Amino acid sequence: MLVFQIILTAFLIGFLIYPILIKLLIKMKLTDTPGGRKIHTGFTPSMGGIGFVVSTFISCLIWLPYEDLVEVRFLLAAFGLMFFVGLRDDMVNLSAPQKLGAQVVAALMVIIMADVRITGLYGLMGVYELPLFTSYVLTLITIIGLTNAFNLIDGLDGLAGSISMVSFAFLGWWFFDVGYDAYAYFSFAILGGVMSFLIFNWHPAKIFMGDTGSLSLGFSLSILTVLFIDIDGTMSGINGVKFAAPIATGVALLIVPIYDTLRVFLKRAVKGKSPMSPDKSHVHHFLLRMGLRHDQVTLLLVIIKVIFIGAVFLGRDLNDMVMLPLVLFSAVLIGLRLDAVTLKRVKKINAESPPVLVKRERKKPQVQAKVLRKIKMTDN
């Protein structure tokens, strides 16, 4: 019953906030300008993360028992820090070092104070426990990497929200199933807030989440995924669903941003570009070129993600030595297939375009002839 109350409260608060927030942001002219790499055409309000972050905090403060609030206090503090960093970035454009520094501070707050970290490889390649310093460094890199990978997929109406919603629903269910109620409640609170956001962010979007939302969501999702991996990997005789491949399951939870980021970085490196240089080579950009709409691309990527989660659930008795290569190989295989289908579709679209171009070319000689006649008349 408490889970339902947490989700419903966050959803209703967000649902009430967004119409007011949209009008306020438009009035203040805090909108996302079209052009460049942007694929929207209008001036759409950004900073939509305000709604679901505020609704998450309020829902947690209303419903979480005191002992659960104490347990997630450092996560809430770091979540709030990332929210303000994203808010500041949406307003004045922080530099990359400034954003990275804030992410490091927020991550270390949770790693050191809440002891949320990757303590080992859980049997992968025979490694069960990592030295403390190695554990800190690996966890820090993982959190920052996943946070920014998630931030990169926020380029399409409804995509980042839908992808995160599936993960938060899974994590909330699993934490609740194994007795980590505080983290389950936090997951469900964000889930309710994101659900309300998607009503206004679905294509055509009335508001974007901006860095205010994408950094907050990506950070919280990376923290909860790391926590899931460590709890599942270190507990034995667990009362609930146990995955023998915690790392592979964690990868499946974030398969879309992980694959997209690695794919984009590799493509840029092959072309001799900086991995951080912006372009339109993301998976969702390619799928749009196929002729799919925003909502169709979003649903396709969500379905792919659900299939991966379903696969690791069905294969939960297989360890990481088996499941991790399977997950990674499947992601590459599906990605290559999507690329091939997209390129084939784009070529077909281009092949159907020449009649228009020919028509234009036919007009050009006529124009040139008129110009020549005028020149001759002038000479005479």
C-alpha positions as CSV (number, residue, x, y, z in Angstrom):
1,M,0.0,0.0,0.0
2,L,2.8,2.4,0.9
3,V,4.4,1.8,-2.5
4,F,1.2,2.8,-4.3
5,Q,0.9,6.0,-2.1
6,I,4.5,7.0,-2.9
7,I,4.1,6.6,-6.6
8,L,0.7,8.2,-6.7
9,T,1.8,11.2,-4.6
10,A,4.9,11.9,-6.8
11,F,2.8,11.5,-9.9
12,L,0.0,13.8,-8.8
13,I,2.4,16.5,-7.5
14,G,4.3,16.4,-10.8
15,F,1.1,16.4,-12.8
16,L,0.0,19.6,-10.9
17,I,3.4,21.3,-11.2
18,Y,4.0,20.9,-14.9
19,P,1.3,23.1,-16.4
20,I,2.4,25.9,-14.1
21,L,6.1,25.3,-14.7
22,I,5.6,25.3,-18.5
23,K,3.8,28.7,-18.4
24,L,6.4,30.1,-16.0
25,L,9.4,29.0,-18.1
26,I,7.8,30.4,-21.3
27,K,7.1,33.7,-19.6
28,M,10.7,33.8,-18.4
29,K,11.9,32.9,-21.9
30,L,13.8,29.9,-20.5
31,T,13.3,27.8,-23.7
32,D,15.4,25.4,-25.7
33,T,16.3,27.1,-29.0
34,P,16.0,25.0,-32.2
35,G,18.9,24.7,-34.6
36,G,22.3,23.0,-34.7
37,R,22.1,19.4,-33.4
38,K,18.6,20.1,-32.0
39,I,15.9,18.1,-33.8
40,H,12.9,20.1,-32.5
41,T,11.5,23.0,-34.4
42,G,9.9,25.2,-31.8
43,F,11.0,27.1,-28.7
44,T,10.2,24.5,-26.1
45,P,10.6,25.1,-22.3
46,S,13.5,23.2,-20.8
47,M,14.4,22.5,-17.1
48,G,11.5,20.0,-16.9
49,G,13.5,18.1,-14.3
50,I,12.3,20.6,-11.7
51,G,8.9,18.9,-11.7
52,F,9.9,15.3,-11.0
53,V,12.8,16.1,-8.7
54,V,10.5,18.3,-6.5
55,S,7.8,15.6,-6.6
56,T,10.3,12.9,-5.6
57,F,11.5,14.9,-2.6
58,I,8.0,15.7,-1.4
59,S,6.8,12.1,-1.8
60,C,9.8,10.8,0.1
61,L,9.4,13.3,2.9
62,I,5.7,12.6,3.3
63,W,5.8,8.8,3.2
64,L,9.2,7.4,4.0
65,P,9.5,6.2,7.6
66,Y,12.2,8.1,9.6
67,E,14.7,5.2,9.6
68,D,14.4,4.9,5.8
69,L,15.0,8.6,5.3
70,V,18.1,8.3,7.4
71,E,19.3,5.4,5.3
72,V,19.0,7.3,2.0
73,R,20.0,10.7,3.4
74,F,23.3,10.8,1.5
75,L,21.6,9.6,-1.7
76,L,19.0,12.3,-1.4
77,A,21.7,14.9,-0.7
78,A,23.7,13.9,-3.7
79,F,20.6,13.7,-5.8
80,G,19.8,17.3,-4.8
81,L,23.3,18.4,-5.6
82,M,23.1,17.0,-9.1
83,F,19.7,18.7,-9.5
84,F,21.2,22.2,-8.7
85,V,24.2,21.5,-10.9
86,G,21.9,20.7,-13.8
87,L,19.7,23.7,-13.1
88,R,22.7,26.0,-13.1
89,D,23.9,24.5,-16.3
90,D,20.6,25.0,-18.0
91,M,20.7,28.7,-17.0
92,V,24.3,29.7,-17.6
93,N,26.0,26.7,-19.3
94,L,28.7,25.4,-16.9
95,S,32.0,24.3,-18.4
96,A,32.8,20.6,-18.7
97,P,35.3,20.7,-15.8
98,Q,32.8,22.4,-13.5
99,K,30.1,19.7,-14.2
100,L,32.7,16.9,-13.9
101,G,33.9,18.3,-10.5
102,A,30.3,18.5,-9.2
103,Q,29.7,14.9,-10.3
104,V,32.8,13.7,-8.6
105,V,31.7,15.4,-5.3
106,A,28.2,14.0,-5.5
107,A,29.5,10.5,-6.3
108,L,32.1,10.5,-3.5
109,M,29.4,11.6,-1.1
110,V,27.5,8.4,-1.8
111,I,30.5,6.1,-2.2
112,I,32.3,7.1,1.0
113,M,29.5,8.2,3.3
114,A,26.8,5.7,2.2
115,D,29.3,3.0,1.3
116,V,27.6,2.4,-2.1
117,R,30.3,0.9,-4.2
118,I,31.5,-2.0,-6.3
119,T,33.3,-4.2,-3.8
120,G,34.4,-6.9,-6.3
121,L,33.8,-8.5,-9.6
122,Y,31.5,-11.2,-8.0
123,G,33.3,-14.2,-9.5
124,L,33.9,-12.7,-12.9
125,M,37.4,-13.9,-14.1
126,G,37.8,-15.4,-10.6
127,V,37.8,-12.0,-8.8
128,Y,35.5,-11.8,-5.8
129,E,36.9,-8.8,-3.8
130,L,38.7,-5.6,-4.8
131,P,41.2,-3.5,-2.7
132,L,39.4,-0.6,-1.1
133,F,41.1,2.1,-3.2
134,T,40.5,0.1,-6.5
135,S,36.9,-0.2,-5.4
136,Y,36.5,3.5,-4.9
137,V,38.1,4.4,-8.2
138,L,36.1,1.8,-10.2
139,T,32.9,2.9,-8.6
140,L,33.6,6.6,-9.2
141,I,34.4,6.0,-12.9
142,T,31.3,3.8,-13.3
143,I,28.9,6.4,-11.8
144,I,30.3,9.3,-13.7
145,G,30.4,7.3,-17.0
146,L,26.8,6.0,-16.6
147,T,25.6,9.5,-15.6
148,N,27.0,11.1,-18.7
149,A,26.0,8.2,-20.9
150,F,22.4,8.7,-19.8
151,N,22.7,12.4,-20.4
152,L,23.6,11.8,-24.0
153,I,20.4,9.9,-24.9
154,D,18.3,12.9,-23.8
155,G,17.8,14.1,-27.4
156,L,14.3,12.8,-28.3
157,D,10.8,13.4,-26.9
158,G,10.0,10.9,-24.2
159,L,13.2,8.8,-24.7
160,A,15.2,9.4,-21.5
161,G,12.1,9.4,-19.3
162,S,10.8,6.2,-20.8
163,I,14.2,4.4,-20.6
164,S,14.6,5.5,-16.9
165,M,11.1,4.6,-16.0
166,V,11.6,0.9,-16.9
167,S,14.8,0.8,-14.9
168,F,13.3,2.5,-11.8
169,A,10.3,0.1,-11.9
170,F,12.7,-2.9,-12.0
171,L,15.0,-1.6,-9.3
172,G,12.1,-0.6,-7.0
173,W,10.6,-4.0,-7.3
174,W,13.9,-5.8,-6.7
175,F,15.0,-3.7,-3.7
176,F,11.5,-4.2,-2.2
177,D,11.7,-7.9,-2.9
178,V,15.0,-8.4,-1.1
179,G,14.2,-6.1,1.9
180,Y,16.0,-2.9,1.0
181,D,12.8,-0.9,1.5
182,A,14.4,2.6,1.7
183,Y,16.0,2.4,-1.8
184,A,12.8,0.8,-3.1
185,Y,10.7,3.7,-1.9
186,F,13.2,6.2,-3.4
187,S,13.1,4.3,-6.8
188,F,9.3,4.3,-6.8
189,A,9.1,8.0,-5.9
190,I,11.3,8.9,-8.9
191,L,9.1,6.5,-11.0
192,G,6.0,8.4,-10.1
193,G,7.6,11.8,-10.9
194,V,8.9,10.6,-14.2
195,M,5.5,9.2,-15.2
196,S,4.0,12.6,-14.7
197,F,6.8,14.2,-16.7
198,L,6.2,11.9,-19.7
199,I,2.7,13.1,-20.1
200,F,4.1,16.5,-21.0
201,N,7.3,15.3,-22.7
202,W,5.7,12.8,-25.0
203,H,5.9,13.8,-28.7
204,P,5.2,16.6,-29.5
205,A,6.9,17.6,-26.2
206,K,5.5,20.6,-24.3
207,I,8.6,20.6,-22.1
208,F,12.2,19.1,-22.0
209,M,13.9,17.8,-18.9
210,G,17.1,19.6,-19.7
211,D,20.3,18.9,-17.7
212,T,18.2,19.7,-14.6
213,G,16.5,16.4,-15.2
214,S,19.0,14.2,-17.2
215,L,21.9,14.7,-14.8
216,S,19.6,14.0,-11.8
217,L,18.0,10.9,-13.4
218,G,21.3,9.6,-14.8
219,F,23.1,10.0,-11.4
220,S,20.4,8.4,-9.3
221,L,20.0,5.5,-11.8
222,S,23.8,4.9,-11.8
223,I,23.9,4.9,-8.0
224,L,21.0,2.5,-7.7
225,T,22.4,0.2,-10.4
226,V,25.8,0.0,-8.6
227,L,23.9,-0.7,-5.3
228,F,21.9,-3.4,-7.0
229,I,25.1,-5.0,-8.5
230,D,26.9,-5.1,-5.1
231,I,23.9,-6.3,-3.0
232,D,23.0,-9.0,-5.5
233,G,26.7,-10.0,-6.0
234,T,27.6,-10.3,-2.3
235,M,24.5,-11.7,-0.7
236,S,23.9,-15.5,-0.3
237,G,20.8,-17.2,0.8
238,I,18.9,-14.2,-0.3
239,N,15.2,-14.0,0.4
240,G,14.0,-12.9,-3.0
241,V,15.1,-13.0,-6.6
242,K,18.8,-13.4,-7.0
243,F,20.7,-12.9,-10.3
244,A,23.8,-15.1,-10.7
245,A,25.1,-12.4,-13.1
246,P,24.8,-9.1,-11.3
247,I,27.1,-7.2,-13.7
248,A,25.3,-8.4,-16.8
249,T,22.0,-7.5,-15.2
250,G,23.3,-4.0,-14.4
251,V,24.5,-3.6,-18.0
252,A,21.0,-4.7,-19.2
253,L,19.4,-2.1,-17.1
254,L,21.4,0.6,-18.9
255,I,21.9,-1.1,-22.2
256,V,20.6,1.7,-24.3
257,P,22.8,4.6,-23.0
258,I,25.9,2.2,-22.6
259,Y,25.6,0.9,-26.2
260,D,24.8,4.3,-27.7
261,T,27.7,6.1,-25.9
262,L,30.3,3.4,-26.9
263,R,29.0,3.4,-30.5
264,V,29.2,7.1,-30.8
265,F,32.6,7.4,-29.3
266,L,33.9,4.6,-31.6
267,K,32.5,6.3,-34.7
268,R,34.0,9.6,-33.8
269,A,37.4,8.0,-33.1
270,V,37.4,6.3,-36.5
271,K,36.7,9.6,-38.2
272,G,39.5,11.2,-36.2
273,K,37.2,13.4,-34.2
274,S,37.2,14.0,-30.4
275,P,34.9,11.5,-28.6
276,M,33.3,14.5,-26.9
277,S,32.6,16.5,-30.2
278,P,28.8,16.8,-30.6
279,D,27.1,15.4,-33.7
280,K,24.0,13.6,-34.9
281,S,25.4,10.0,-34.8
282,H,23.3,8.8,-31.9
283,V,21.1,5.7,-32.3
284,H,17.9,7.8,-32.1
285,H,19.2,10.2,-34.8
286,F,19.8,7.2,-37.1
287,L,16.3,5.8,-36.4
288,L,14.7,9.1,-37.2
289,R,16.4,9.1,-40.6
290,M,14.6,5.9,-41.3
291,G,11.4,7.8,-41.3
292,L,10.3,6.8,-37.8
293,R,8.5,9.3,-35.6
294,H,9.8,10.4,-32.1
295,D,7.3,8.2,-30.3
296,Q,8.1,5.2,-32.6
297,V,11.8,5.5,-31.9
298,T,11.2,5.8,-28.2
299,L,8.9,2.7,-28.1
300,L,11.4,0.7,-30.2
301,L,14.3,1.4,-27.8
302,V,12.2,0.7,-24.8
303,I,11.0,-2.6,-26.2
304,I,14.7,-3.5,-26.9
305,K,15.6,-2.6,-23.3
306,V,12.7,-4.7,-21.9
307,I,13.8,-7.7,-24.0
308,F,17.3,-7.4,-22.5
309,I,15.9,-7.2,-18.9
310,G,13.6,-10.2,-19.7
311,A,16.5,-12.2,-21.0
312,V,18.7,-11.7,-17.9
313,F,15.7,-12.5,-15.7
314,L,15.1,-15.8,-17.6
315,G,18.8,-16.5,-17.4
316,R,19.3,-15.4,-13.8
317,D,20.9,-18.8,-12.9
318,L,23.7,-18.2,-15.4
319,N,26.8,-16.4,-14.0
320,D,28.6,-13.3,-15.5
321,M,31.1,-15.4,-17.4
322,V,28.2,-16.6,-19.5
323,M,25.7,-13.8,-19.4
324,L,27.9,-10.7,-19.8
325,P,29.4,-11.8,-23.2
326,L,25.9,-12.8,-24.3
327,V,24.4,-9.4,-23.3
328,L,27.3,-7.4,-25.0
329,F,27.3,-9.6,-28.1
330,S,23.5,-9.3,-28.4
331,A,23.7,-5.5,-28.1
332,V,26.3,-5.2,-30.8
333,L,24.4,-7.6,-33.1
334,I,21.1,-5.7,-32.6
335,G,22.9,-2.4,-33.1
336,L,24.6,-3.4,-36.3
337,R,21.3,-4.8,-37.6
338,L,19.5,-1.5,-36.8
339,D,22.3,0.5,-38.5
340,A,22.0,-1.8,-41.6
341,V,18.2,-1.4,-41.8
342,T,18.5,2.3,-41.3
343,L,21.1,2.8,-44.1
344,K,19.0,0.6,-46.4
345,R,16.0,2.7,-45.7
346,V,17.9,6.0,-46.2
347,K,19.2,4.8,-49.5
348,K,15.7,3.9,-50.6
349,I,14.4,7.4,-49.6
350,N,17.3,9.0,-51.5
351,A,16.6,6.8,-54.6
352,E,13.0,8.1,-54.6
353,S,14.2,11.8,-54.5
354,P,15.9,12.3,-57.9
355,P,12.7,13.2,-59.8
356,V,12.5,16.4,-57.7
357,L,16.2,17.1,-58.4
358,V,15.8,16.5,-62.1
359,K,12.9,18.9,-62.2
360,R,15.1,21.5,-60.6
361,E,17.9,20.8,-63.0
362,R,15.5,21.2,-66.0
363,K,14.5,24.6,-64.8
364,K,18.1,25.7,-64.5
365,P,19.1,25.8,-68.2
366,Q,15.9,27.8,-68.9
367,V,17.0,30.4,-66.4
368,Q,20.5,30.4,-67.8
369,A,19.1,30.9,-71.4
370,K,17.1,33.9,-70.3
371,V,20.1,35.5,-68.7
372,L,22.2,34.9,-71.9
373,R,19.4,36.5,-74.0
374,K,19.4,39.6,-71.8
375,I,23.2,39.9,-72.0
376,K,23.0,39.7,-75.8
377,M,20.3,42.3,-75.9
378,T,22.4,44.6,-73.7
379,D,25.4,44.1,-76.0
380,N,23.4,45.0,-79.1
